[in-house]
Amino acid sequence: MEPNIELQNGTRPRKDKLEYEEEEKKKKKIGNGKNNKKVGGMKAVPFILATEVCDRFSTVGFHANLISYLTQKLELPLVKASNIVSNFDGTAGLTTVIGALIADSFAGRYWTIFVSCLFYELGLVCLTITAVLKSLHPPPCPNVVNCKEASGFQLGILYLCLLLISIGLGGIRPCVLSFAADQIGMDKASVESRGWNFFTWYYFSLGVARLTAVTVVVYIQDNVGWTWGLAIPAIAMAVSFLVFTCGSSLYKKVKPEGSPIVRLAQVIVAALRKRKGLIPRDAGQLYQNQELDAPISVHGKLLHTDQFRWLDKAAIVKNGEETNPPNLWKLATVHRIEEIKSFIRILPIWAAGVILVSATSHQSSFQIQQARTLNRHLSHSFQIPPASLSVFSILTLLAGLALYDRAFVPISRRFTGNPMGITCLQRMGIGLFLSIIGTSTAALVETKRKSVATRYNLLDSPKAIIPMSVFWLVPQYCFHGLTEVFKTVGLYEFLYDQSPESMKSIAIGLFWVANSVGNYLGTLIVSLIHKYTGHRNNWLPDRNMNRGKLDYYYWLVTGIQVINLVYYLVCAWFYTNKPLEEVKQIDGEDIVDEAAKNGRVLENGTPGSV
């Protein structure tokens, strides 16, 4: 078939009847030829990224210094306040599962983001009100003795605000990245045509938002007041919602094709029904139905693999089952079986992220409290807000992302032959190693801080400033930034790439579920340490860190991370990439991409690489 080319005189070549019929069908699908404006593409991405930048600015703006709000405004003890922050992170991670299911099942990503923004804004406004009304927080406690903690009612209002924010984040987090990727296409041809990594620059834009929040908003919270310090994130979130709404007419809105959880359940039920059946040696005899799978395999069909072969029993065809459409609770296609196989394969790699979060979940809170005891003065009149020290982590992240894309990838490509430099699995492994170095550094610095406090007889003065520069904390922040460059971005890319096409939102939701489970485990670890390390020699005392043994805690979680790295290396070594048969059009004809068919990943390089 000849391509449809416009001639120089403005006319078009004559088309046969079949071509005209196909065009008419396309017009009917998009409104009988009316309002045929092309949607999606790069013109839609700025609206989504601007939305995410404002959203991340709001999140970091209230969250970065939340531990200070709880310990200073609500007068809560350190461990209790740190656990509230960690539990909030855990709840916000769990709600992403609900948001992802709603988006992928029936609502679609656009409407899920739209409604979630409203919940998020309501939560931020509610949190701002708690700072404004004196009845919603206890009286100030200048010296850390006999402080009156927030009452049950005051904490109840705080929990309500954090719950509304969690619901909002649950719909935004798993959908925005996938929604942006929908606009530009993430099939192999689209990825290779771009000279940049979408995930790297997506995360870079979020880094800029975080940098602004921890410098501007945190400074306002510490020096102007909590009312404006919490109102600014609420205003930014309102702007985010307006920007997102303004771009509505430009967005490509991918229609959800039913609940992926139902499809997974159908495969398992069908396999259990035929648990005594014999799997044919020739995989070609298993049931396939391209017409049935078309809505969930737009970018390519998943090919049969030999892993988890018991699931293949769901595709054994018995007499009378091969109807059109079949009863999917009795008979499943190979593509649907491979969806669940792909999902199962990514879980061990994902679990390594859970352990990492559990080991590092409280470090940010503890670092802020450490910084309060150190000399933060840059001049006689200006000192760095404790929560603003994370600026060093973010600057390292931004510089690292730029150097990774422009220097590391071109250099490593010469040695690996991989267009992306290294695989996602290798990238994540480097990140896990860097996190170990960062936590070890934190332990050494805390030992140094305690020794200086001992030398100057300040162990019993929790409000005293130890004569030691706060910049001793900078190296560990830098290692945290490098960890994000490798581990966090690599995990984002891995989950999106290796998940089934119809489960992209759920895959990104898994990233936040890892944060959720990890934060809850981190809370359990800290609570057990606080409870069982004794009253006199407690590692994590309520009011006086100088009498604690925070360095012991850091060494403990360093050991946990070493074990986690070994576990990850084993899982990565045995991991097999999903085999995808991509179909691309050349001169109007469907051509199977053999490279993708043989299992090459979109952006990750060769399969099975560690």
N, C-alpha and C positions, 0 to 999 in steps of 0.2 A: 504494500500500500504506500502511495507517495505521501510525503509529509505535506501538510497544508501550508503553502508558502504564498505570501502576498507579492504580486508582481509590481514592477515599478510604476505602472500606470494606475495602480490602486485597485485593479481587478484581481480576482482569485481564479485559480485553475478550476475547471469544471469538476464536480464531484459526482460520484455515482450515487445511486439511490440509497445504498446501505449506509454510506457516510452521513447523508442528510438525516436518516432515521436515527443514527447514533447521536448526532448533535441535538436533535429535537428531544431525545430522552434526557440528555444532560440538562437542557434548558428547563424541562419540567421539574427536575429535581431541585433546581435553585430558583424556582419561581417563574416559570413560563417565559424565561428570557428577560424578565424585568429585574432591575437592580442587580445586574451581573458584576458588581464590583468585586474584584479579587480580594480575598481576605487572607490574613496570615502574612508570613514573610518578615523581613527585618524591620519593616515600618511598624509592626505591632509590638516588637520586642521592647523598644524604649519605654512604652507605657507600663509594661509588666515589670521591667527592671526598676523603673522609678518607683513603682508601687512597693516592690520588695525592699528597695533601699530605705524608703520612708518607714516601712514596717520594721526592718531590722534596727533602724535608728531608734524607734520607739521601744522595741524590746530591750535593746542594750541600755537605753537611757534609764529605764526604771530598774532593770535587773542587775546591772553592773555594781550598783551601790546599795542593793536591797539589803545586804547584810548589815550595812551601817544604819539604814532606816530601822531595822528590827532591833538592833542593839542600843541605838541612841534615842530614837523617837519612841519606840515601844518598850524599851528597857528590858529586853529579853537577854538571858544568859547566852554565851557564845555557842555552845553545842546545840541548844534548843533553836536558836536563830538559824544556825547553819543547816540544821535538819529541815527547817521550814523551807529554806531556799532549795535544798536538794529535793525535797518531796514535791515542791511546786514544779521543778524541772521534770521530775518523774511523771507527774500527772499530765503535764503539757505534752510529754512524749506519748503517753497512752492514748490521749484523745486523738492523736494523729491517725491511729488505726481506724477509729470511727469516721473521721473526716475522709480518709482515703477510700473506705468502703462506700460511703455515700457518694463520693465523686465518681468512682469507677462503676458503681452499680446502676444509679438512676439519675442523679442530679447533674453530673458533668462537672468539670473542674471550674468553669466560669462561675456558675451559681454557688458552688461550694465556697469559693473564695469570697464572693459578694456577701453572702450571709455571715460568714465567719468574721469578716471585717467589722460588721455591726456589733457582734458579741465582744470582740476585742476592744473596740472603742468604748463600749459601755463599761467594761472592766477597768480600763485606764481612767475614765472619768470617776468611777467609784473609788479607786485607789487615791486619786487626787483629793477627793472629799475627805478621806480619812486624815490627810495631812492638814486640811483647812479647819475642820471642826475639833476643838479641844476636847470635846466629850468622847472622841474616838481614839484618844491616846492618853497614857498616864502622865502625871506631872513630871517635869524634868528632874534628873538626878545628877547634879554636877560631880559629886564624888561617888565612886563605885561602891558605896556602902549602904546597905538596907534600902536598895532601890525597889520601888513599887512597880511590879511587872504589869503589862497590859492585862485587863480583866478578860473573863471568858467572852463577854459580849463584844469587847473591842477586837479580840482575836477572831471572833465569829464573822464580824464585818470584813476583816482582812482576808479571811479564807474565802468569803463570797466573792470578793474582788479578784482574787487569784484564780478562783474557779472559772469566772467569766472570761478572764484572759486565757486560761488553759483551753477553754472551748473554742475561742477564736483562733488561737495558734493551731489547734487540732485540725482546722479546716484549711488554714493558710499554708502551713509548712509542707504538707505532702503534695500540694497541688501547684504551687507557683512555679517551681522548677520544671515540672512536667508540662505545665501549660505554656511556658516560654519555649520549651523544646518542641512542642506541637507546632509552633508558628514557623520554625525554620527547618524542621525535618531532621531526623537523626538516623536516616537510613545510610548505608555505607557510601553511596554516591554523593549524598549531600555533605557528609562529614569530610570525605576526601577532597571535595571541591573547596573547602574552607581552609585557610592557612592559619587557623587559630583554634584552640580548644575551648568549646563553649563552656564547659564546667569550670575551667580555670578562671575565665573572665567573669563568669557569673559570680563566683566566690570572691573575686577581686572587688567587684562593685559592692558586695556586702561588707567587705573589709573597710572600704571608704566610709560607709555608714557607721560602722562600729567605731572607727577612729574619731569621727566627729562627735559621737555620743559620749565616749569616755573622756573627751577633753572638755567639750562645752557643757553638756548636761551635768556631768559629775561635779564640775567646778561650781555650777550654779547651786546644786544640792548642798555642797559643803560650805559655800560662802554667802549665798543669797537666801536660801531657804528651801524647804521641801515642797512648799506649795507650787512655786514656779518650777522647781526641779522635777516634779511629776506632771505638771500641766503641759510642759513643752512636749514630752512624748505623746500625750493625748492629742495635742494639736497636730503633731507630725502624722499620727495615725489617721486623723480626719483628712489631712492632705493626701495621704496614701490612697484612701478610699475614693476621693474625688478624681485623682489621676487615673486610677484603674477604671472607673466608670466612664471617663471621657474617651477612653480607647475602645469602648465596647464594640463599635461598628467595624473595627479593624481586625478583631480577633477571629482566628479559626477555632471554632468550638467543636471539638471531636465528640461525637455522640457516644455515650456509654452503651455498651452492649450486654447489659445484664450483670448480675453479681458474679465476680470471679470466684467468690467463696462457694457459691452454689455449684459452679462448674467443677471445682475441686472436689466437692462432696459427691457429685454425680460420678466422677471417675472412681473414687474410693468405693462407693456403693456398688458400682458395676463390677469392679475387680473382686469385691468380696462375694458377690453373687456367683461369680465364675471361678472361685478360688480352687476348685478341683479340676478346672479345664487345663488342657495342654496347650502351651504356647507354640505356634508353628515355628519351625526353624527359619523359614523365609519370612522376614518382617513385612514383605510386600503383601502377604495374605491378611495382615491386620487391617481393620476397618479404617478407611479414609474417605472424607467427603469434603472436597474443596468448597463446594457451594455453601455448605453448612458452616464451615470455618472462615469463610471470606470476611465477615465483619470483625473477627478478632485476629486476623492475620494479614492486615493490609500491607505491611512492610515485608512480609515473608513468612513462609511456612516452616515450623519447627520440624526437623527430621528425627527419625527414630534413633534412640540410643539404647545401649545394652544395660545401663544402670537401672536399678530398681525394677527388674524385669517382672516382678509380681504384678505391677500396675498394668503391664501389657495385656493381662487377662481381660481387662475392661474392653479391649478392642477385638476380642475373639468373636467372630460372627457365627451365631447359631441360626438354625432354620427359623424363618419368619421374622427375624429381628431387623433385617436390612430393608426397612421401610423408609420412606422419604416424607417428612423427617423421622428419624428413629426415636425410640424412647431412650433419652439420654441417661436415665437411671439404670438402664440395662446394657447399653452399648455406647462406647465413647470412641471418638476418633483419635488417631495417633497424635495429632497436633494438641488436643486437649490433655492427653496423657503426658506429653512432653512439657506442657505448661507446669503441671505439678512437679515433674521431675526437676525442671529448672529452678523452681521455687525451693525445693528441698535441698538442691545442691548449694545454694548460696547461704543457707542457714549456718553451717559451721564457720564460714568466713565471717559472717555477721556477728556470731557469738563472740569473736575476739574483740570486737568493738565494745561489747557489753562489759567485758572485764576491764578494758582500758578506762571506760567512763567510771566504773565503780572505784577504781584506784585513784582517779583524779577529780572526782566530783566535788570534794570539799576544799581542794587546794586554793581555789580563787578566794573563798571566804577567809581561809586562814592567812593567806598572803596579805589581804587587806588589813586584817588585825595586826599582823606583824609590822606592816608599814606604819601603822599608827604609833608604834613604839620607837620608830627610828627618826633620825634627823632628815626631814623632807625639805628643808629650806634651799631655795635656789638663790635667794637674796634675803636681806633683812626683813623685807615686807611680803615676800611671796614664798609659799611652800606648796609642793605638789599634793593635791588631794590623793589619799591612799588608793581609791578605786581607779584613778587616772593612770596608775602605773601600768595597767594593761595596754596602754598606748604602745609600749615597747613590743608587746606581743603582736599587736595589730600591724605596726610598722614592719616588723619582721615578716609577718604574713604577706603584706602587700609587696614588699621587695622580693620575697621568696617566690611569689606567684609570677611576677614579671620575669625574674631571672630564670625560673623553671621553664617558662614557655619560650623565652628568647635565647637562652644560653644552654641550659641543661639538656633540653630536648635535642637541639641540633648536634651537640657534642656526643651525647649518648647514642644517638641514632647511627653514628658512624661505627660504633662498636657492636650494637645489637641488631642493626638492620631493621629495626621496628620503626615505622613512621612516627609513632608517638614517643619514641625514646625508650621507655621501659613500660612494662605492663602495669595495669592497675594493682595487681597482686604484689609486684615488686615495690611499687610506690607505697602501698600500705605497710609493707614490712619495714621499709626505711623509717616511716613515721612512728611505728611502734618502738623501734630502737631509739629514736631521738627522744621519745617520751620518757624512756628509762633514764637517759642521761639528764633530762630536765628535773625529774623527781630526785635523783641522786644529788644533783646540785642544790636543790631546795633543802635537803637534809643537812648538807655541809654548811650552808649559810645559816640555818637555824642553830646549829652547834656553835658557830661563830658568834651569833647574836647573844646566845645565853652566856657565853664566856665573857663577853664585854659587860653584860649586865651584872655578872658576878664580880668582876673586877671593880666596878664602880658602886657596889652594894645597892643595886637597884632591883633585886629580885622581888622585894616586897612592896614595890611601888609601881602598880599597874598603869598609872597615868603618866609616869615619868618618861622623858624622852632619852633613850639610850644614845650615848655619843658614838654613833655608828651611822654611816651614810645609807640612806634608803636605796642607793644605787647598787648595793650588794644584791638586791633582789632582781636586778635587771637580767642577768644571764638566764635564770630559770624562766622568766617571761619570754625571752627570745627562743628558748627551746620549745616552749609551748606553741609559739607562732610557727616554727618550722614543722612541728608535729601536725599542725593543721594543713600546711602546704602539702604534705605527703599523705598522711593518714586520712584526714577528713575529706579532702577533695577526691582522693583516690577511692574512698568508700562510696561517695556520692556517684561517681562515674561507674563504678563496678555494679552497684545496685541497679542503676538505670539501664545499663547495657545488658546485663545478664538476666534481668527479669523478663518474663513474658510480656509481649506487646500490650496486652489488655490489662496488665497489672502494674503499670508504671507508677501510679500514685501510691499504691500499696507498697511498692518497693522503696520509694522515697520515704514513705511512712515508717518502714522498717528502720531507717536511719535514726529516726526520732524515738522509735520504740527501744532501740539500743541505748539511747540516752536515758530513757525512762527507767528501764530495768536496771541500768548501771547506777543511776542516782539512788534508786531504792536500796540496792545492795550497798552502795556507799554509805547511806544513812544507817543501815544495819551495822556495818563495820565500825563506824564512828560511835554509835550508841553502845555497842558491846565494849569497845575500848574505854569509853567514858565510865561505864558501869563497873567493869571488872579490874581496872588498874588501880583501884583503891582511892581513898579520900585524900591522904596526905601526899602521895606520889602520883597523882592522876596525870596521865599523858595529856589530857585535854580538859583542864579545869575551866569552870564557868566564867570566872572574872579575871583571873591573873595568869596570862600566858607565860610570864617569866618563871613561874613555879611549875610549869608543865614540862612535858617531854615530847614536843611536837616533832623533833627530829626522829624520835623512835617511830612515830606514825609514818613519817616520810620513808624511812627505811623499810617498814613493813610493806607499804604499797609498792615500793620499788621491787621487792621480792615477788609480789603478786604479778607485776608487769613482766618480769623475766620469765616466769612460768608461762604467762600468756603468750609471749613472743615465741617460745618453743612450740606451744600448741598451734599457733597460727602458721608457723613454717611447715608443720606436718600437714595441716589442712590445705594450705596453698599448693604444696607439692603434689597432692593427689587430686586437686581440683580439675575438672574438665569443663571447658567452655561450652555453651549451648550451641548446637549445630543449626544454622539458619539458612534456608534456601531463599535468598532474596530474588525478587523479580523486578527487572527494570525495563523500561521501554526504549527501544532504538528504532527510529523510523516507523513508529506505530506498532511494532511487534514486541511481544513479551519475550525477553531473553533471561534465562536463569543465570544468575551470577555464580559461577562455579567456585570462585574463591570463598564466597560466603557459605556456599553449600558444603564445602569441605570443613567448615567449622571456624573460619577466621572471624575474629570479633570485629565490631565496628571501629572501636578506637583503641583496643587493648593489645593488639599484636597477636602473636602466636598462641594457640591454645595450650593450656597446661603449664605455662611458664610461671616460675616463682620469682 
